Amino acid sequence: MSPSLARSAPSELNHWWSQLRFRLQNKKGWNEMLDEMFLLHTKYMNDIPLFYASKTNSTDCIRKLLSCSSTNIFERGALGETALHVAVMNDSLEAAVALMDGAPELINEPMTSELFQGVTPLHIAVVNQNTNLVHHLICRGGDVVNPRVTGLYFRKRMGGLLYYGEHVLSFAACAGNEDIISMVVEAGASTRVQDDRGNTVLHILVLQPNKVIACQAIDLIMAHDAELDRPLPLDMVPNFRGLTPFKLAAKEGNIVVFQHLVNKRRVVQWSLGPLTSSLFDLTEIDSWADDMSVLELIVGSQQREARRLLEVTPVRQLVSLKWNLYGKHYFRLLLFLYLLYIGIFTLCCVYRPLKDAPENYTRSEMDKTIRVQKTLNESYVTHEDNLRLAGEVISVLGAVAILLLEIPDILRVGAKRYFGQTALGGPFHVILISYACLVVLLCVFRASEVQREDLVMAVCLVLGWCNVMFFARGFEMLGPYVIMIQKIIFGDLTKFMWLTMIVLVGFSTSLWMVYMTQEPDSIPAYRSFPITLFSQFELSVGLIDLPVDHTIITPPIVHVIHCAFSVVSYILLLNLLIAMMSDTHWRVAQERDELWRTQVVATTLSLERRLPRWLWPRLGVCGLGYGLKERWYLRVEDRNDSMMQKMRRYIKVFSKEEEKEKDGMEKTDSTRKSGSGTPRLRPKTSGGPNDRKSLTGWQVIRYSTLGLEQEPEEPEEDQNIKVV
């Protein structure tokens, strides 16, 4: 069984404890410690003669110092470095050779400080891509197998700028120098080394920012590993969290490396002009037999780039097949069953057992209650009561089933992600679980004859019917709007309510200071402080008129407070809420299609996990019967028209030229404005609003004429790797 997607509680506690221990031991923050350490490093470089000679590449001074008996060749600086480390850091080839000849003991000597623990001169030479130094170190016995960098500065951490793993080969692969990688591998370095997280060299390359160099290094490392003829390919070796390099690329949203690995596993069947038929390996992609598949990782990832992987072949085709063949129909059947269930529960609430209130039920004139709840023995007597009992049993069993289905997913994914991530359902899971718990509580109330069950019923009905919006994700037209509602409620509206609460408390208190001395029945809206607070809230959203009685004497300060409250509440806060909601609408509209596809995938995976296998057959073709490996493949036919690609490139270049012309004209205008004493008007042809609209219109016409879809520009480093 694969590990859980959520970080376990012991690992969280261990992470917090290590941070606290580091803070208590060092008595300083991370940045303060780094500043002090590097300043001391600079000081020692100039104060220690052997370090200074190594830094300045002075071979004569090094030989004289090494020949002197008082020279300590193992003297270390602030980072725990030796003189050879200093020479290699500064690319001083002659000084490094002189030190290796005069003190060969330094070749494999690691740094000893807590920050740079384990760094050897070979690590530094490899990262600096100094091929000559690497060659000299390896030829003189530099160890490429055993040294491991365990210093805090090189660990994978939040905000860290460098993560190259621990071994020399991983450092060489991240540097991306083909000659150095080959030298290290030929010197005996294993391509299967793993760091303290279980990450192989391929895992570390996936996490590097330069994606093109990472892809080239992956090819080189895998080529060297293939020569060893291992039973398990290197790209399928998992780390300690169960993630292979392929899955890690999906989780991090590294679309370039992901496409590259997909294409390496592709089997081309035939090619006929622009048409190509390929078999794509579904291993690690399909969720049918993998609890931590690529689809699962994409849905659970916090990276927006991860959602774009749903457009990559064959992920797009696989998701489309799953949804159209099975997921869509099962989801709509589930919608029908839920509507039937919530309808039964609503009828049970509407026809709950009530009887006439006794004459001495209340002595308050304000209490207008005429009917009360029946006792348990009186509730189930007639045929209608038995029919309602059947509906109540269905309601309770449905609530228990909801809890049994939701709790395993919470434990598998983690409560924080399960309730907080929009694609996984987010607040709807909170609503559904709350509804189920209240229904069970309602059953307890009925059995123990507790009064006021109507309060629990009211909350249950609101939650149950609000959860119907969850099923809007199955419809492309409604799904994005439900996401928009979620983001507005839990984002914009929450911020607005905090500001409104501050204003309400302030103005309500000031009004209560005046009306607390008045007759309570003179103005009912201000007869107590809680009523005053609620009345001000109603007034702020326009539900009531201004509660001022001009037939009695009203202090002038009341009018001043009401005027100020109207300005702050109506003009300022409401318009601020409208602006915030407009901004949220614009941001969601930019990701509309991505969010809906992610919702579809999350819904499909949820149904696939919960339905029996005979209701959800595996998609694709098993390659074992066709002379391929024992894997499942999906055949995809794709059209790769060279003329169409030329047209696309022409359109992109044409668009870039227009943008450059516009930028150039704007810069010219700004230069003229700053250079002259009096400001000049910008010419009409300099890219005003109407001109921008016309440029956009011409762009749409060009795309529609060629029958193409408008696509966002891709970064330059990603343009040489495409999906077939």
C-alpha positions in Angstrom: 0.0 0.0 0.0 1.3 3.4 -0.9 2.1 6.0 1.8 -0.5 8.6 2.7 -0.6 11.8 0.7 -0.7 13.8 4.0 2.3 14.4 6.2 2.0 12.2 9.3 1.6 13.6 12.7 5.0 12.3 14.0 6.8 13.9 11.0 5.1 17.2 11.7 6.1 17.0 15.4 9.7 16.1 14.4 9.8 19.0 12.0 8.6 21.5 14.7 11.0 20.0 17.3 14.0 20.3 15.0 13.2 24.0 14.3 12.7 24.7 18.0 16.0 22.9 18.9 17.9 24.8 16.2 16.5 28.1 17.5 17.4 27.2 21.2 20.9 26.0 20.3 21.9 28.9 18.1 20.0 31.7 19.9 19.8 33.5 16.6 17.6 33.4 13.5 18.7 31.6 10.3 19.6 34.8 8.4 21.5 36.2 11.3 23.6 33.1 11.7 24.3 33.0 7.9 25.4 36.7 7.9 27.8 36.1 10.9 29.2 32.8 9.4 29.9 34.3 6.0 31.5 37.4 7.4 33.8 35.2 9.5 34.6 33.2 6.4 35.7 36.3 4.6 37.8 37.4 7.6 39.6 34.1 7.9 40.3 34.0 4.1 42.4 37.1 4.5 43.9 36.4 7.9 45.2 32.8 7.4 48.2 32.8 5.0 47.5 29.4 3.4 43.9 30.4 2.7 45.0 33.7 1.2 47.5 32.1 -1.0 45.0 29.6 -2.2 42.5 32.3 -2.9 44.9 34.4 -4.9 46.3 31.3 -6.8 49.8 31.9 -5.5 51.6 28.6 -6.0 55.0 29.7 -4.8 53.6 30.9 -1.5 51.7 27.6 -1.1 54.8 25.5 -1.7 56.8 27.6 0.8 54.0 27.4 3.4 53.7 23.6 2.9 57.4 23.2 3.3 57.3 25.1 6.6 56.9 22.8 9.6 54.7 25.3 11.5 52.0 25.3 8.8 48.9 23.3 9.8 47.5 21.9 6.5 44.3 20.9 8.3 43.6 24.4 9.5 39.9 25.2 9.0 37.9 28.4 8.4 34.5 29.5 9.7 32.7 27.1 7.4 34.9 24.2 8.3 36.8 24.4 5.1 40.4 23.6 4.3 42.8 25.4 2.0 41.9 23.1 -0.8 38.2 24.0 -0.4 39.2 27.7 -0.7 41.3 27.1 -3.9 38.5 25.1 -5.5 35.9 27.7 -4.5 37.9 30.4 -6.3 38.7 28.2 -9.3 42.4 28.5 -8.6 43.6 25.5 -10.6 47.3 25.9 -10.1 46.9 26.4 -6.3 44.6 23.4 -6.1 47.1 21.2 -7.9 49.9 22.4 -5.7 47.9 21.6 -2.6 46.9 18.2 -3.9 50.6 17.4 -4.7 51.8 18.8 -1.4 49.0 17.6 0.9 47.1 14.7 -0.7 45.3 14.2 2.5 43.1 17.2 1.8 41.5 15.7 -1.4 38.7 13.8 0.3 38.6 16.0 3.5 35.0 17.3 4.0 33.8 20.6 5.6 32.9 20.2 9.2 30.6 23.1 10.0 26.9 22.5 10.7 25.9 24.5 7.6 28.3 22.8 5.1 28.8 19.4 6.7 30.2 16.8 4.2 31.1 19.1 1.3 34.3 17.9 -0.3 36.4 19.8 -2.9 35.0 17.5 -5.6 31.5 18.7 -4.7 32.5 22.3 -5.2 34.5 21.7 -8.4 31.5 19.8 -9.9 29.0 22.6 -9.1 31.4 25.3 -10.5 31.7 23.1 -13.6 35.5 23.3 -13.6 36.3 20.3 -15.8 40.0 20.5 -15.3 39.7 20.6 -11.5 37.3 17.7 -11.5 39.7 15.7 -13.7 42.7 16.4 -11.4 40.7 15.5 -8.2 39.4 12.2 -9.7 42.8 11.3 -11.0 44.4 11.9 -7.6 41.9 9.6 -5.8 38.9 11.9 -5.3 36.0 9.8 -3.8 32.8 9.9 -5.9 30.9 7.3 -4.0 31.0 7.8 -0.3 30.9 11.6 0.5 27.5 12.9 1.4 26.5 16.5 2.0 24.4 16.7 5.1 24.8 20.4 6.0 21.7 22.5 6.8 22.4 24.9 4.0 22.0 22.1 1.4 18.9 20.5 2.7 15.5 20.9 1.1 13.7 23.5 3.1 11.2 26.3 2.7 12.8 29.4 1.2 16.0 27.4 0.4 17.9 28.5 -2.8 19.9 25.3 -3.3 18.9 21.7 -3.2 21.4 19.4 -5.1 21.1 16.3 -3.0 24.0 14.8 -1.1 26.2 12.9 -3.6 28.7 14.1 -6.1 26.7 12.7 -9.0 23.6 14.6 -8.0 25.7 17.8 -7.8 27.1 17.1 -11.3 23.6 16.4 -12.7 22.2 19.6 -11.3 25.1 21.6 -12.8 24.2 20.0 -16.2 27.7 19.5 -17.6 27.8 16.4 -19.7 31.5 15.8 -19.5 31.6 16.1 -15.7 28.6 13.7 -15.4 30.4 11.2 -17.6 33.6 11.5 -15.7 31.9 11.0 -12.3 29.9 8.0 -13.6 33.0 6.4 -15.1 34.9 6.9 -11.9 32.4 4.6 -10.1 29.5 6.7 -9.0 26.2 4.8 -8.7 23.3 6.2 -10.6 20.9 4.8 -7.9 22.2 6.8 -4.9 19.5 8.3 -2.7 19.7 11.1 -0.1 18.1 11.3 3.4 14.6 11.8 1.7 15.1 8.8 -0.6 15.4 11.1 -3.6 17.4 9.8 -6.5 19.3 11.9 -8.9 16.2 12.1 -11.1 14.0 13.3 -8.2 16.5 16.1 -7.6 16.6 17.1 -11.3 12.8 17.4 -11.3 13.1 20.0 -8.6 15.6 22.2 -10.4 14.5 25.5 -11.9 16.3 25.0 -15.3 14.0 22.5 -16.9 15.8 22.1 -20.2 19.1 21.2 -18.5 17.2 18.9 -16.2 15.7 17.0 -19.2 19.1 16.7 -20.8 20.7 15.4 -17.6 17.8 12.9 -17.1 18.5 11.5 -20.5 22.2 11.1 -19.8 21.8 9.6 -16.3 19.1 7.1 -17.6 21.4 6.2 -20.5 24.2 5.3 -18.1 21.8 3.4 -15.8 20.4 1.4 -18.8 23.8 0.0 -19.4 23.6 -1.8 -16.0 20.4 -3.7 -17.1 18.5 -3.3 -13.8 15.1 -5.0 -13.5 13.4 -1.7 -12.3 14.0 1.4 -14.4 15.6 4.4 -12.7 12.6 6.6 -13.4 10.4 4.2 -11.4 12.4 4.1 -8.2 10.3 5.8 -5.5 11.5 8.0 -2.7 10.6 7.6 1.0 7.1 9.2 0.3 6.4 6.8 -2.5 6.9 9.3 -5.3 8.8 8.4 -8.4 10.4 11.1 -10.5 7.4 10.9 -12.8 5.0 11.4 -9.9 7.1 14.1 -8.4 7.0 16.1 -11.6 3.2 15.9 -11.6 3.0 17.0 -7.9 5.3 19.9 -8.5 3.6 21.0 -11.7 6.8 20.6 -13.8 5.1 20.2 -17.1 8.4 20.2 -19.2 9.9 17.2 -17.3 6.6 15.5 -17.2 6.1 15.7 -20.9 9.7 14.6 -21.5 9.2 11.5 -19.3 5.9 10.7 -21.0 7.5 10.9 -24.4 10.3 8.6 -23.3 7.7 5.9 -22.4 5.7 6.4 -25.6 5.7 3.6 -28.3 5.1 4.9 -31.8 3.0 2.4 -33.8 3.0 4.1 -37.2 3.3 7.4 -38.9 1.4 8.5 -42.0 2.3 12.0 -43.0 1.1 14.4 -40.3 -0.9 11.5 -38.6 0.8 9.5 -35.8 -0.5 6.6 -33.8 1.2 6.1 -30.5 0.8 3.9 -27.4 1.2 5.8 -24.1 2.2 3.9 -21.0 -0.5 4.5 -18.3 1.7 3.2 -15.5 1.7 5.7 -12.6 -0.9 7.8 -14.5 -4.0 5.7 -14.2 -5.6 5.7 -10.8 -7.4 2.3 -11.3 -4.6 0.3 -9.7 -2.5 3.0 -8.0 -3.6 4.8 -4.8 -1.1 7.6 -5.5 -1.4 8.0 -9.2 -0.5 11.1 -11.3 -4.2 12.0 -11.4 -4.4 11.9 -7.6 -1.3 14.1 -7.3 -2.5 16.6 -9.8 -5.8 17.1 -8.0 -4.1 17.3 -4.6 -1.3 19.7 -5.6 -1.3 23.3 -4.5 0.5 24.4 -7.6 -1.5 26.0 -10.4 1.0 24.6 -12.9 0.0 21.1 -11.9 -3.6 21.6 -13.2 -2.1 22.4 -16.6 -0.9 18.8 -16.8 -4.5 17.8 -17.4 -4.0 19.0 -21.0 -1.0 16.8 -21.6 -1.4 13.7 -23.8 -2.4 11.1 -22.6 -3.7 12.6 -19.4 -6.3 14.6 -21.3 -7.6 11.5 -23.2 -7.6 9.3 -20.1 -9.6 11.8 -18.1 -12.1 12.3 -20.9 -12.6 8.6 -21.3 -13.1 8.0 -17.6 -15.6 10.9 -17.3 -17.6 10.3 -20.5 -17.8 6.5 -20.2 -18.5 6.1 -16.5 -18.0 9.1 -14.2 -20.6 11.4 -15.7 -23.4 8.8 -15.6 -22.6 7.6 -12.0 -22.3 11.2 -10.8 -25.7 12.2 -12.1 -27.2 9.0 -10.7 -25.7 10.0 -7.3 -27.3 13.5 -7.8 -30.7 11.9 -8.3 -30.3 9.7 -5.2 -29.2 12.6 -3.1 -32.1 14.7 -4.2 -34.4 11.8 -3.3 -32.8 11.4 0.0 -32.9 15.1 1.0 -36.5 15.2 -0.2 -37.4 12.4 2.2 -35.6 14.1 5.0 -37.4 17.4 4.3 -40.8 15.7 4.3 -40.0 14.0 7.6 -39.2 17.4 9.1 -42.3 19.1 7.6 -44.6 16.4 9.0 -42.8 15.9 12.4 -45.0 14.9 15.3 -46.7 17.9 16.9 -49.7 18.3 19.2 -51.6 21.3 20.6 -49.9 23.1 23.4 -51.5 22.8 26.9 -53.2 25.9 28.3 -50.6 26.4 31.0 -47.6 26.0 28.6 -46.4 29.6 28.9 -47.3 32.7 30.9 -45.6 35.2 28.7 -47.8 37.3 26.4 -45.0 37.5 23.9 -44.8 33.7 23.4 -47.3 32.7 20.7 -46.6 29.0 20.6 -49.7 26.9 19.9 -48.2 23.5 19.1 -45.4 21.5 20.8 -43.5 18.3 20.2 -45.1 15.0 21.0 -43.5 12.4 23.3 -41.9 9.3 21.9 -44.9 7.1 22.6 -47.3 9.5 21.0 -45.1 10.0 17.9 -45.6 6.6 16.2 -49.3 5.6 16.5 -51.1 6.1 13.1 -50.3 4.7 9.6 -48.9 8.2 8.7 -46.6 8.0 11.6 -45.2 4.6 10.5 -44.7 6.0 7.0 -42.8 8.9 8.5 -40.8 6.5 10.6 -39.6 4.7 7.4 -38.4 8.1 6.1 -36.6 8.9 9.4 -34.9 5.5 9.3 -33.7 6.2 5.7 -32.5 9.7 6.8 -30.5 8.3 9.8 -29.0 5.4 7.7 -28.0 7.9 5.0 -26.3 10.1 7.5 -24.3 7.1 8.9 -23.4 6.1 5.4 -22.1 9.6 4.7 -19.9 9.5 7.7 -18.5 6.1 6.8 -17.6 7.3 3.3 -16.1 10.6 4.3 -13.9 9.6 7.3 -11.6 7.2 5.3 -10.9 10.0 2.8 -10.1 12.5 5.6 -7.6 10.1 7.1 -6.0 9.3 3.7 -5.6 12.9 2.4 -5.5 14.9 5.7 -8.1 17.2 7.2 -6.3 20.4 6.2 -6.2 19.5 2.5 -9.5 17.7 2.4 -11.5 20.5 3.9 -9.4 23.4 2.5 -8.9 22.5 -1.1 -11.5 23.7 -3.6 -10.9 20.9 -6.2 -11.5 18.2 -3.6 -14.8 19.7 -2.5 -13.5 21.9 0.3 -16.3 23.5 2.3 -18.9 21.0 0.9 -17.3 18.2 2.9 -17.6 20.4 6.0 -21.3 21.0 5.2 -22.0 17.3 4.5 -20.2 16.0 7.6 -21.9 18.6 9.8 -25.3 17.7 8.3 -24.7 13.9 8.9 -23.6 14.6 12.5 -26.7 16.7 13.2 -29.0 14.1 11.8 -27.6 11.5 14.1 -27.9 14.0 17.0 -31.5 14.6 15.9 -32.2 10.8 16.3 -30.7 11.0 19.8 -32.9 13.9 20.7 -36.0 12.1 19.4 -35.2 9.0 21.3 -34.5 10.8 24.6 -37.5 13.2 24.1 -35.4 16.3 24.2 -37.4 19.4 23.3 -36.4 22.1 20.7 -35.4 19.6 18.1 -36.8 22.1 15.6 -33.5 24.1 16.0 -31.4 21.1 14.9 -33.9 20.4 12.0 -33.6 24.0 10.8 -29.8 23.8 10.6 -29.9 20.3 9.0 -32.3 21.5 6.2 -30.1 24.5 5.4 -26.9 22.4 5.3 -28.6 19.5 3.3 -30.0 21.7 0.6 -26.8 23.8 0.3 -24.9 20.7 -0.3 -26.9 20.2 -3.6 -24.6 22.9 -5.1 -21.7 20.3 -4.8 -23.2 18.4 -7.7 -23.0 21.5 -9.9 -19.3 20.5 -10.6 -20.6 17.8 -12.9 -21.9 20.5 -15.3 -19.4 22.7 -17.2 -21.7 25.7 -17.2 -22.3 25.7 -13.4 -19.1 24.2 -11.9 -16.9 27.4 -12.1 -19.7 29.5 -10.6 -19.8 27.3 -7.5 -16.0 27.7 -7.1 -16.6 31.5 -7.4 -19.2 31.3 -4.6 -16.8 29.4 -2.4 -14.0 31.8 -2.9 -16.3 34.8 -2.3 -17.8 33.4 0.9 -14.5 32.2 2.4 -12.4 35.0 1.1 -14.0 38.3 0.3 -17.1 37.9 2.5 -15.0 36.8 5.5 -12.7 39.9 5.3 -15.8 42.1 4.8 -17.5 40.6 7.9 -14.4 41.3 10.0 -14.5 45.0 8.9 -18.2 45.2 9.3 -18.1 43.7 12.8 -15.7 46.4 13.9 -17.9 49.1 12.5 -21.1 47.6 13.9 -19.7 47.2 17.5 -18.4 50.8 17.5 -21.6 52.5 16.2 -24.0 50.2 18.1 -22.2 50.9 21.4 -22.3 54.7 20.8 -26.1 54.5 20.0 -26.7 52.3 23.1 -25.0 54.9 25.3 -27.8 57.3 24.3 -30.8 55.0 24.3 -29.9 53.1 27.5 -31.4 56.1 29.4 -34.6 56.1 27.3 -37.9 54.2 27.8 -37.3 50.6 26.3 -40.7 50.7 24.4 -40.1 54.1 22.9 -37.9 52.7 20.1 -38.1 48.8 20.0 -35.1 48.6 17.7 -32.9 49.9 20.5 -34.4 48.4 23.7 -31.3 46.4 24.5 -27.7 46.2 23.4 -28.0 42.9 21.5 -31.1 44.2 19.7 -29.3 47.4 18.9 -26.4 45.5 17.4 -28.7 43.4 15.3 -30.7 46.5 14.2 -27.6 48.2 13.0 -26.6 45.1 11.0 -30.1 45.1 9.4 -29.7 48.8 8.7 -26.2 48.3 7.2 -27.6 45.9 4.5 -30.8 47.8 3.9 -33.3 45.4 5.5 -35.0 48.1 7.6 -35.7 51.8 7.5 -33.9 54.2 9.8 -35.3 53.5 13.3 -35.7 57.1 14.5 -39.0 58.4 15.9 -39.3 62.1 15.3 -42.4 62.4 17.6 -40.1 62.2 20.6 -37.1 64.2 21.6 -34.0 62.7 19.9 -30.5 63.9 20.9 -28.6 65.5 18.0 -25.7 63.1 18.4 -28.0 60.3 17.2 -28.4 62.0 13.8 -24.6 62.6 13.6 -24.0 58.9 14.4 -26.5 57.7 11.8 -25.0 60.0 9.1 -21.5 58.7 9.8 -22.7 55.1 9.9 -24.5 55.5 6.5 -21.4 56.9 4.9 -19.1 54.2 6.3 -21.5 51.3 5.8 -23.3 52.1 2.5 -20.7 54.1 0.6 -17.4 52.6 1.8 -17.9 49.0 3.0 -20.5 47.9 0.4 -18.5 49.3 -2.5 -15.4 47.7 -1.1 -17.2 44.3 -1.0 -18.3 44.8 -4.6 -14.8 45.6 -5.7 -13.4 42.6 -3.9 -16.0 40.3 -5.5 -15.3 41.7 -9.0 -11.6 41.0 -8.5 -12.4 37.4 -7.4 -14.7 36.9 -10.4 -12.0 38.1 -12.8 -9.4 35.8 -11.2 -11.7 32.7 -11.3 -12.6 33.5 -14.9 -8.9 33.3 -15.8 -8.8 29.7 -14.4 -12.3 28.7 -15.3 -11.5 25.7 -17.6 -8.6 24.5 -15.4 -10.7 24.6 -12.3 -13.6 22.7 -13.9 -11.3 20.0 -15.3 -9.7 19.6 -11.9 -13.2 19.2 -10.3 -14.1 16.6 -12.9 -10.9 14.6 -12.2 -11.4 14.9 -8.4 -15.0 13.7 -8.8 -14.0 10.8 -11.1 -11.3 9.6 -8.7 -13.7 9.8 -5.8 -16.3 7.6 -7.7 -13.6 5.2 -8.9 -12.4 4.6 -5.3 -15.9 4.0 -3.9 -17.5 1.9 -6.6 -16.7 -1.8 -7.0 -14.3 -2.8 -9.8 -17.0 -4.6 -11.9 -18.8 -1.3 -12.2 -15.7 0.6 -13.4 -13.6 -1.5 -15.8 -10.0 -0.6 -16.5 -9.4 1.6 -19.5 -6.7 0.9 -22.1 -5.0 -2.2 -23.5 -2.7 -4.7 -21.7 0.5 -4.9 -23.7 1.4 -8.4 -22.5 -0.6 -10.1 -25.2 0.9 -7.9 -28.0 4.6 -8.4 -27.3 4.9 -5.4 -25.0 5.7 -5.2 -21.3 3.1 -6.1 -18.7 1.7 -2.7 -18.6 -1.5 -0.9 -19.8 -1.4 1.4 -22.8 -3.7 3.9 -24.3 -3.6 4.4 -28.0 -3.8 8.0 -29.2 -3.9 9.2 -32.8 -2.5 12.7 -33.2 -2.2 15.1 -36.1 1.1 16.9 -36.4 0.8 19.2 -39.3 4.0 21.1 -40.1 2.1 23.8 -42.1 -0.1 24.4 -39.1 2.9 24.7 -36.9 4.4 27.2 -39.2 1.2 29.2 -39.1 1.2 29.1 -35.3 4.8 30.3 -35.1 4.1 33.1 -37.6 1.1 34.3 -35.5 3.2 34.2 -32.3 6.1 36.1 -33.9 3.6 38.6 -35.4 2.0 39.2 -32.0 5.5 39.7 -30.4 6.4 42.2 -33.0 3.3 44.2 -32.4 4.0 44.2 -28.6 7.6 45.4 -29.2 6.3 48.2 -31.4 3.8 49.3 -28.8 6.5 49.1 -26.1 8.9 51.1 -28.2 6.4 53.8 -29.0 5.4 54.1 -25.3 9.1 54.4 -24.3 9.6 57.1 -26.9 6.6 59.0 -25.7 7.8 58.8 -22.1 11.3 60.0 -23.1 9.9 62.9 -24.9 7.7 63.8 -21.9 10.7 63.7 -19.5 13.0 65.5 -21.9 10.9 68.5 -22.6 9.9 71.2 -20.2 6.3 71.2 -21.1 4.3 68.0 -21.4 3.2 66.9 -24.9 0.2 65.0 -25.8 0.7 61.4 -27.0 -0.2 60.9 -30.7 -3.4 59.0 -31.5 -1.5 56.1 -33.1 0.6 55.4 -29.9 -1.6 52.6 -28.6 -4.6 54.1 -26.9 -7.5 52.1 -25.7 -9.2 52.1 -29.1 -6.0 51.0 -30.8 -5.5 48.2 -28.3 -9.1 47.0 -28.9 -8.4 47.0 -32.7 -5.2 45.0 -32.3 -7.0 42.4 -30.2 -9.8 42.3 -32.8 -7.3 41.7 -35.6 -5.6 39.0 -33.6 -9.0 37.2 -33.1 -9.6 37.6 -36.9 -6.3 36.0 -37.7 -6.8 33.1 -35.4 -10.4 32.4 -36.5 -9.4 32.7 -40.2 -6.7 30.0 -39.7 -9.0 27.9 -37.6 -6.7 28.0 -34.6 -7.4 28.4 -30.9 -5.7 31.2 -29.1 -2.9 29.8 -26.8 -0.9 31.4 -24.1 2.8 32.0 -24.9 5.2 29.4 -23.5 8.5 30.2 -21.9 11.5 30.0 -24.2 13.1 27.1 -22.4 9.9 25.0 -22.8 9.4 25.5 -26.5 11.7 22.7 -27.6 9.7 20.0 -25.8 6.3 19.5 -27.2 3.5 16.9 -26.8 3.1 14.8 -29.9 
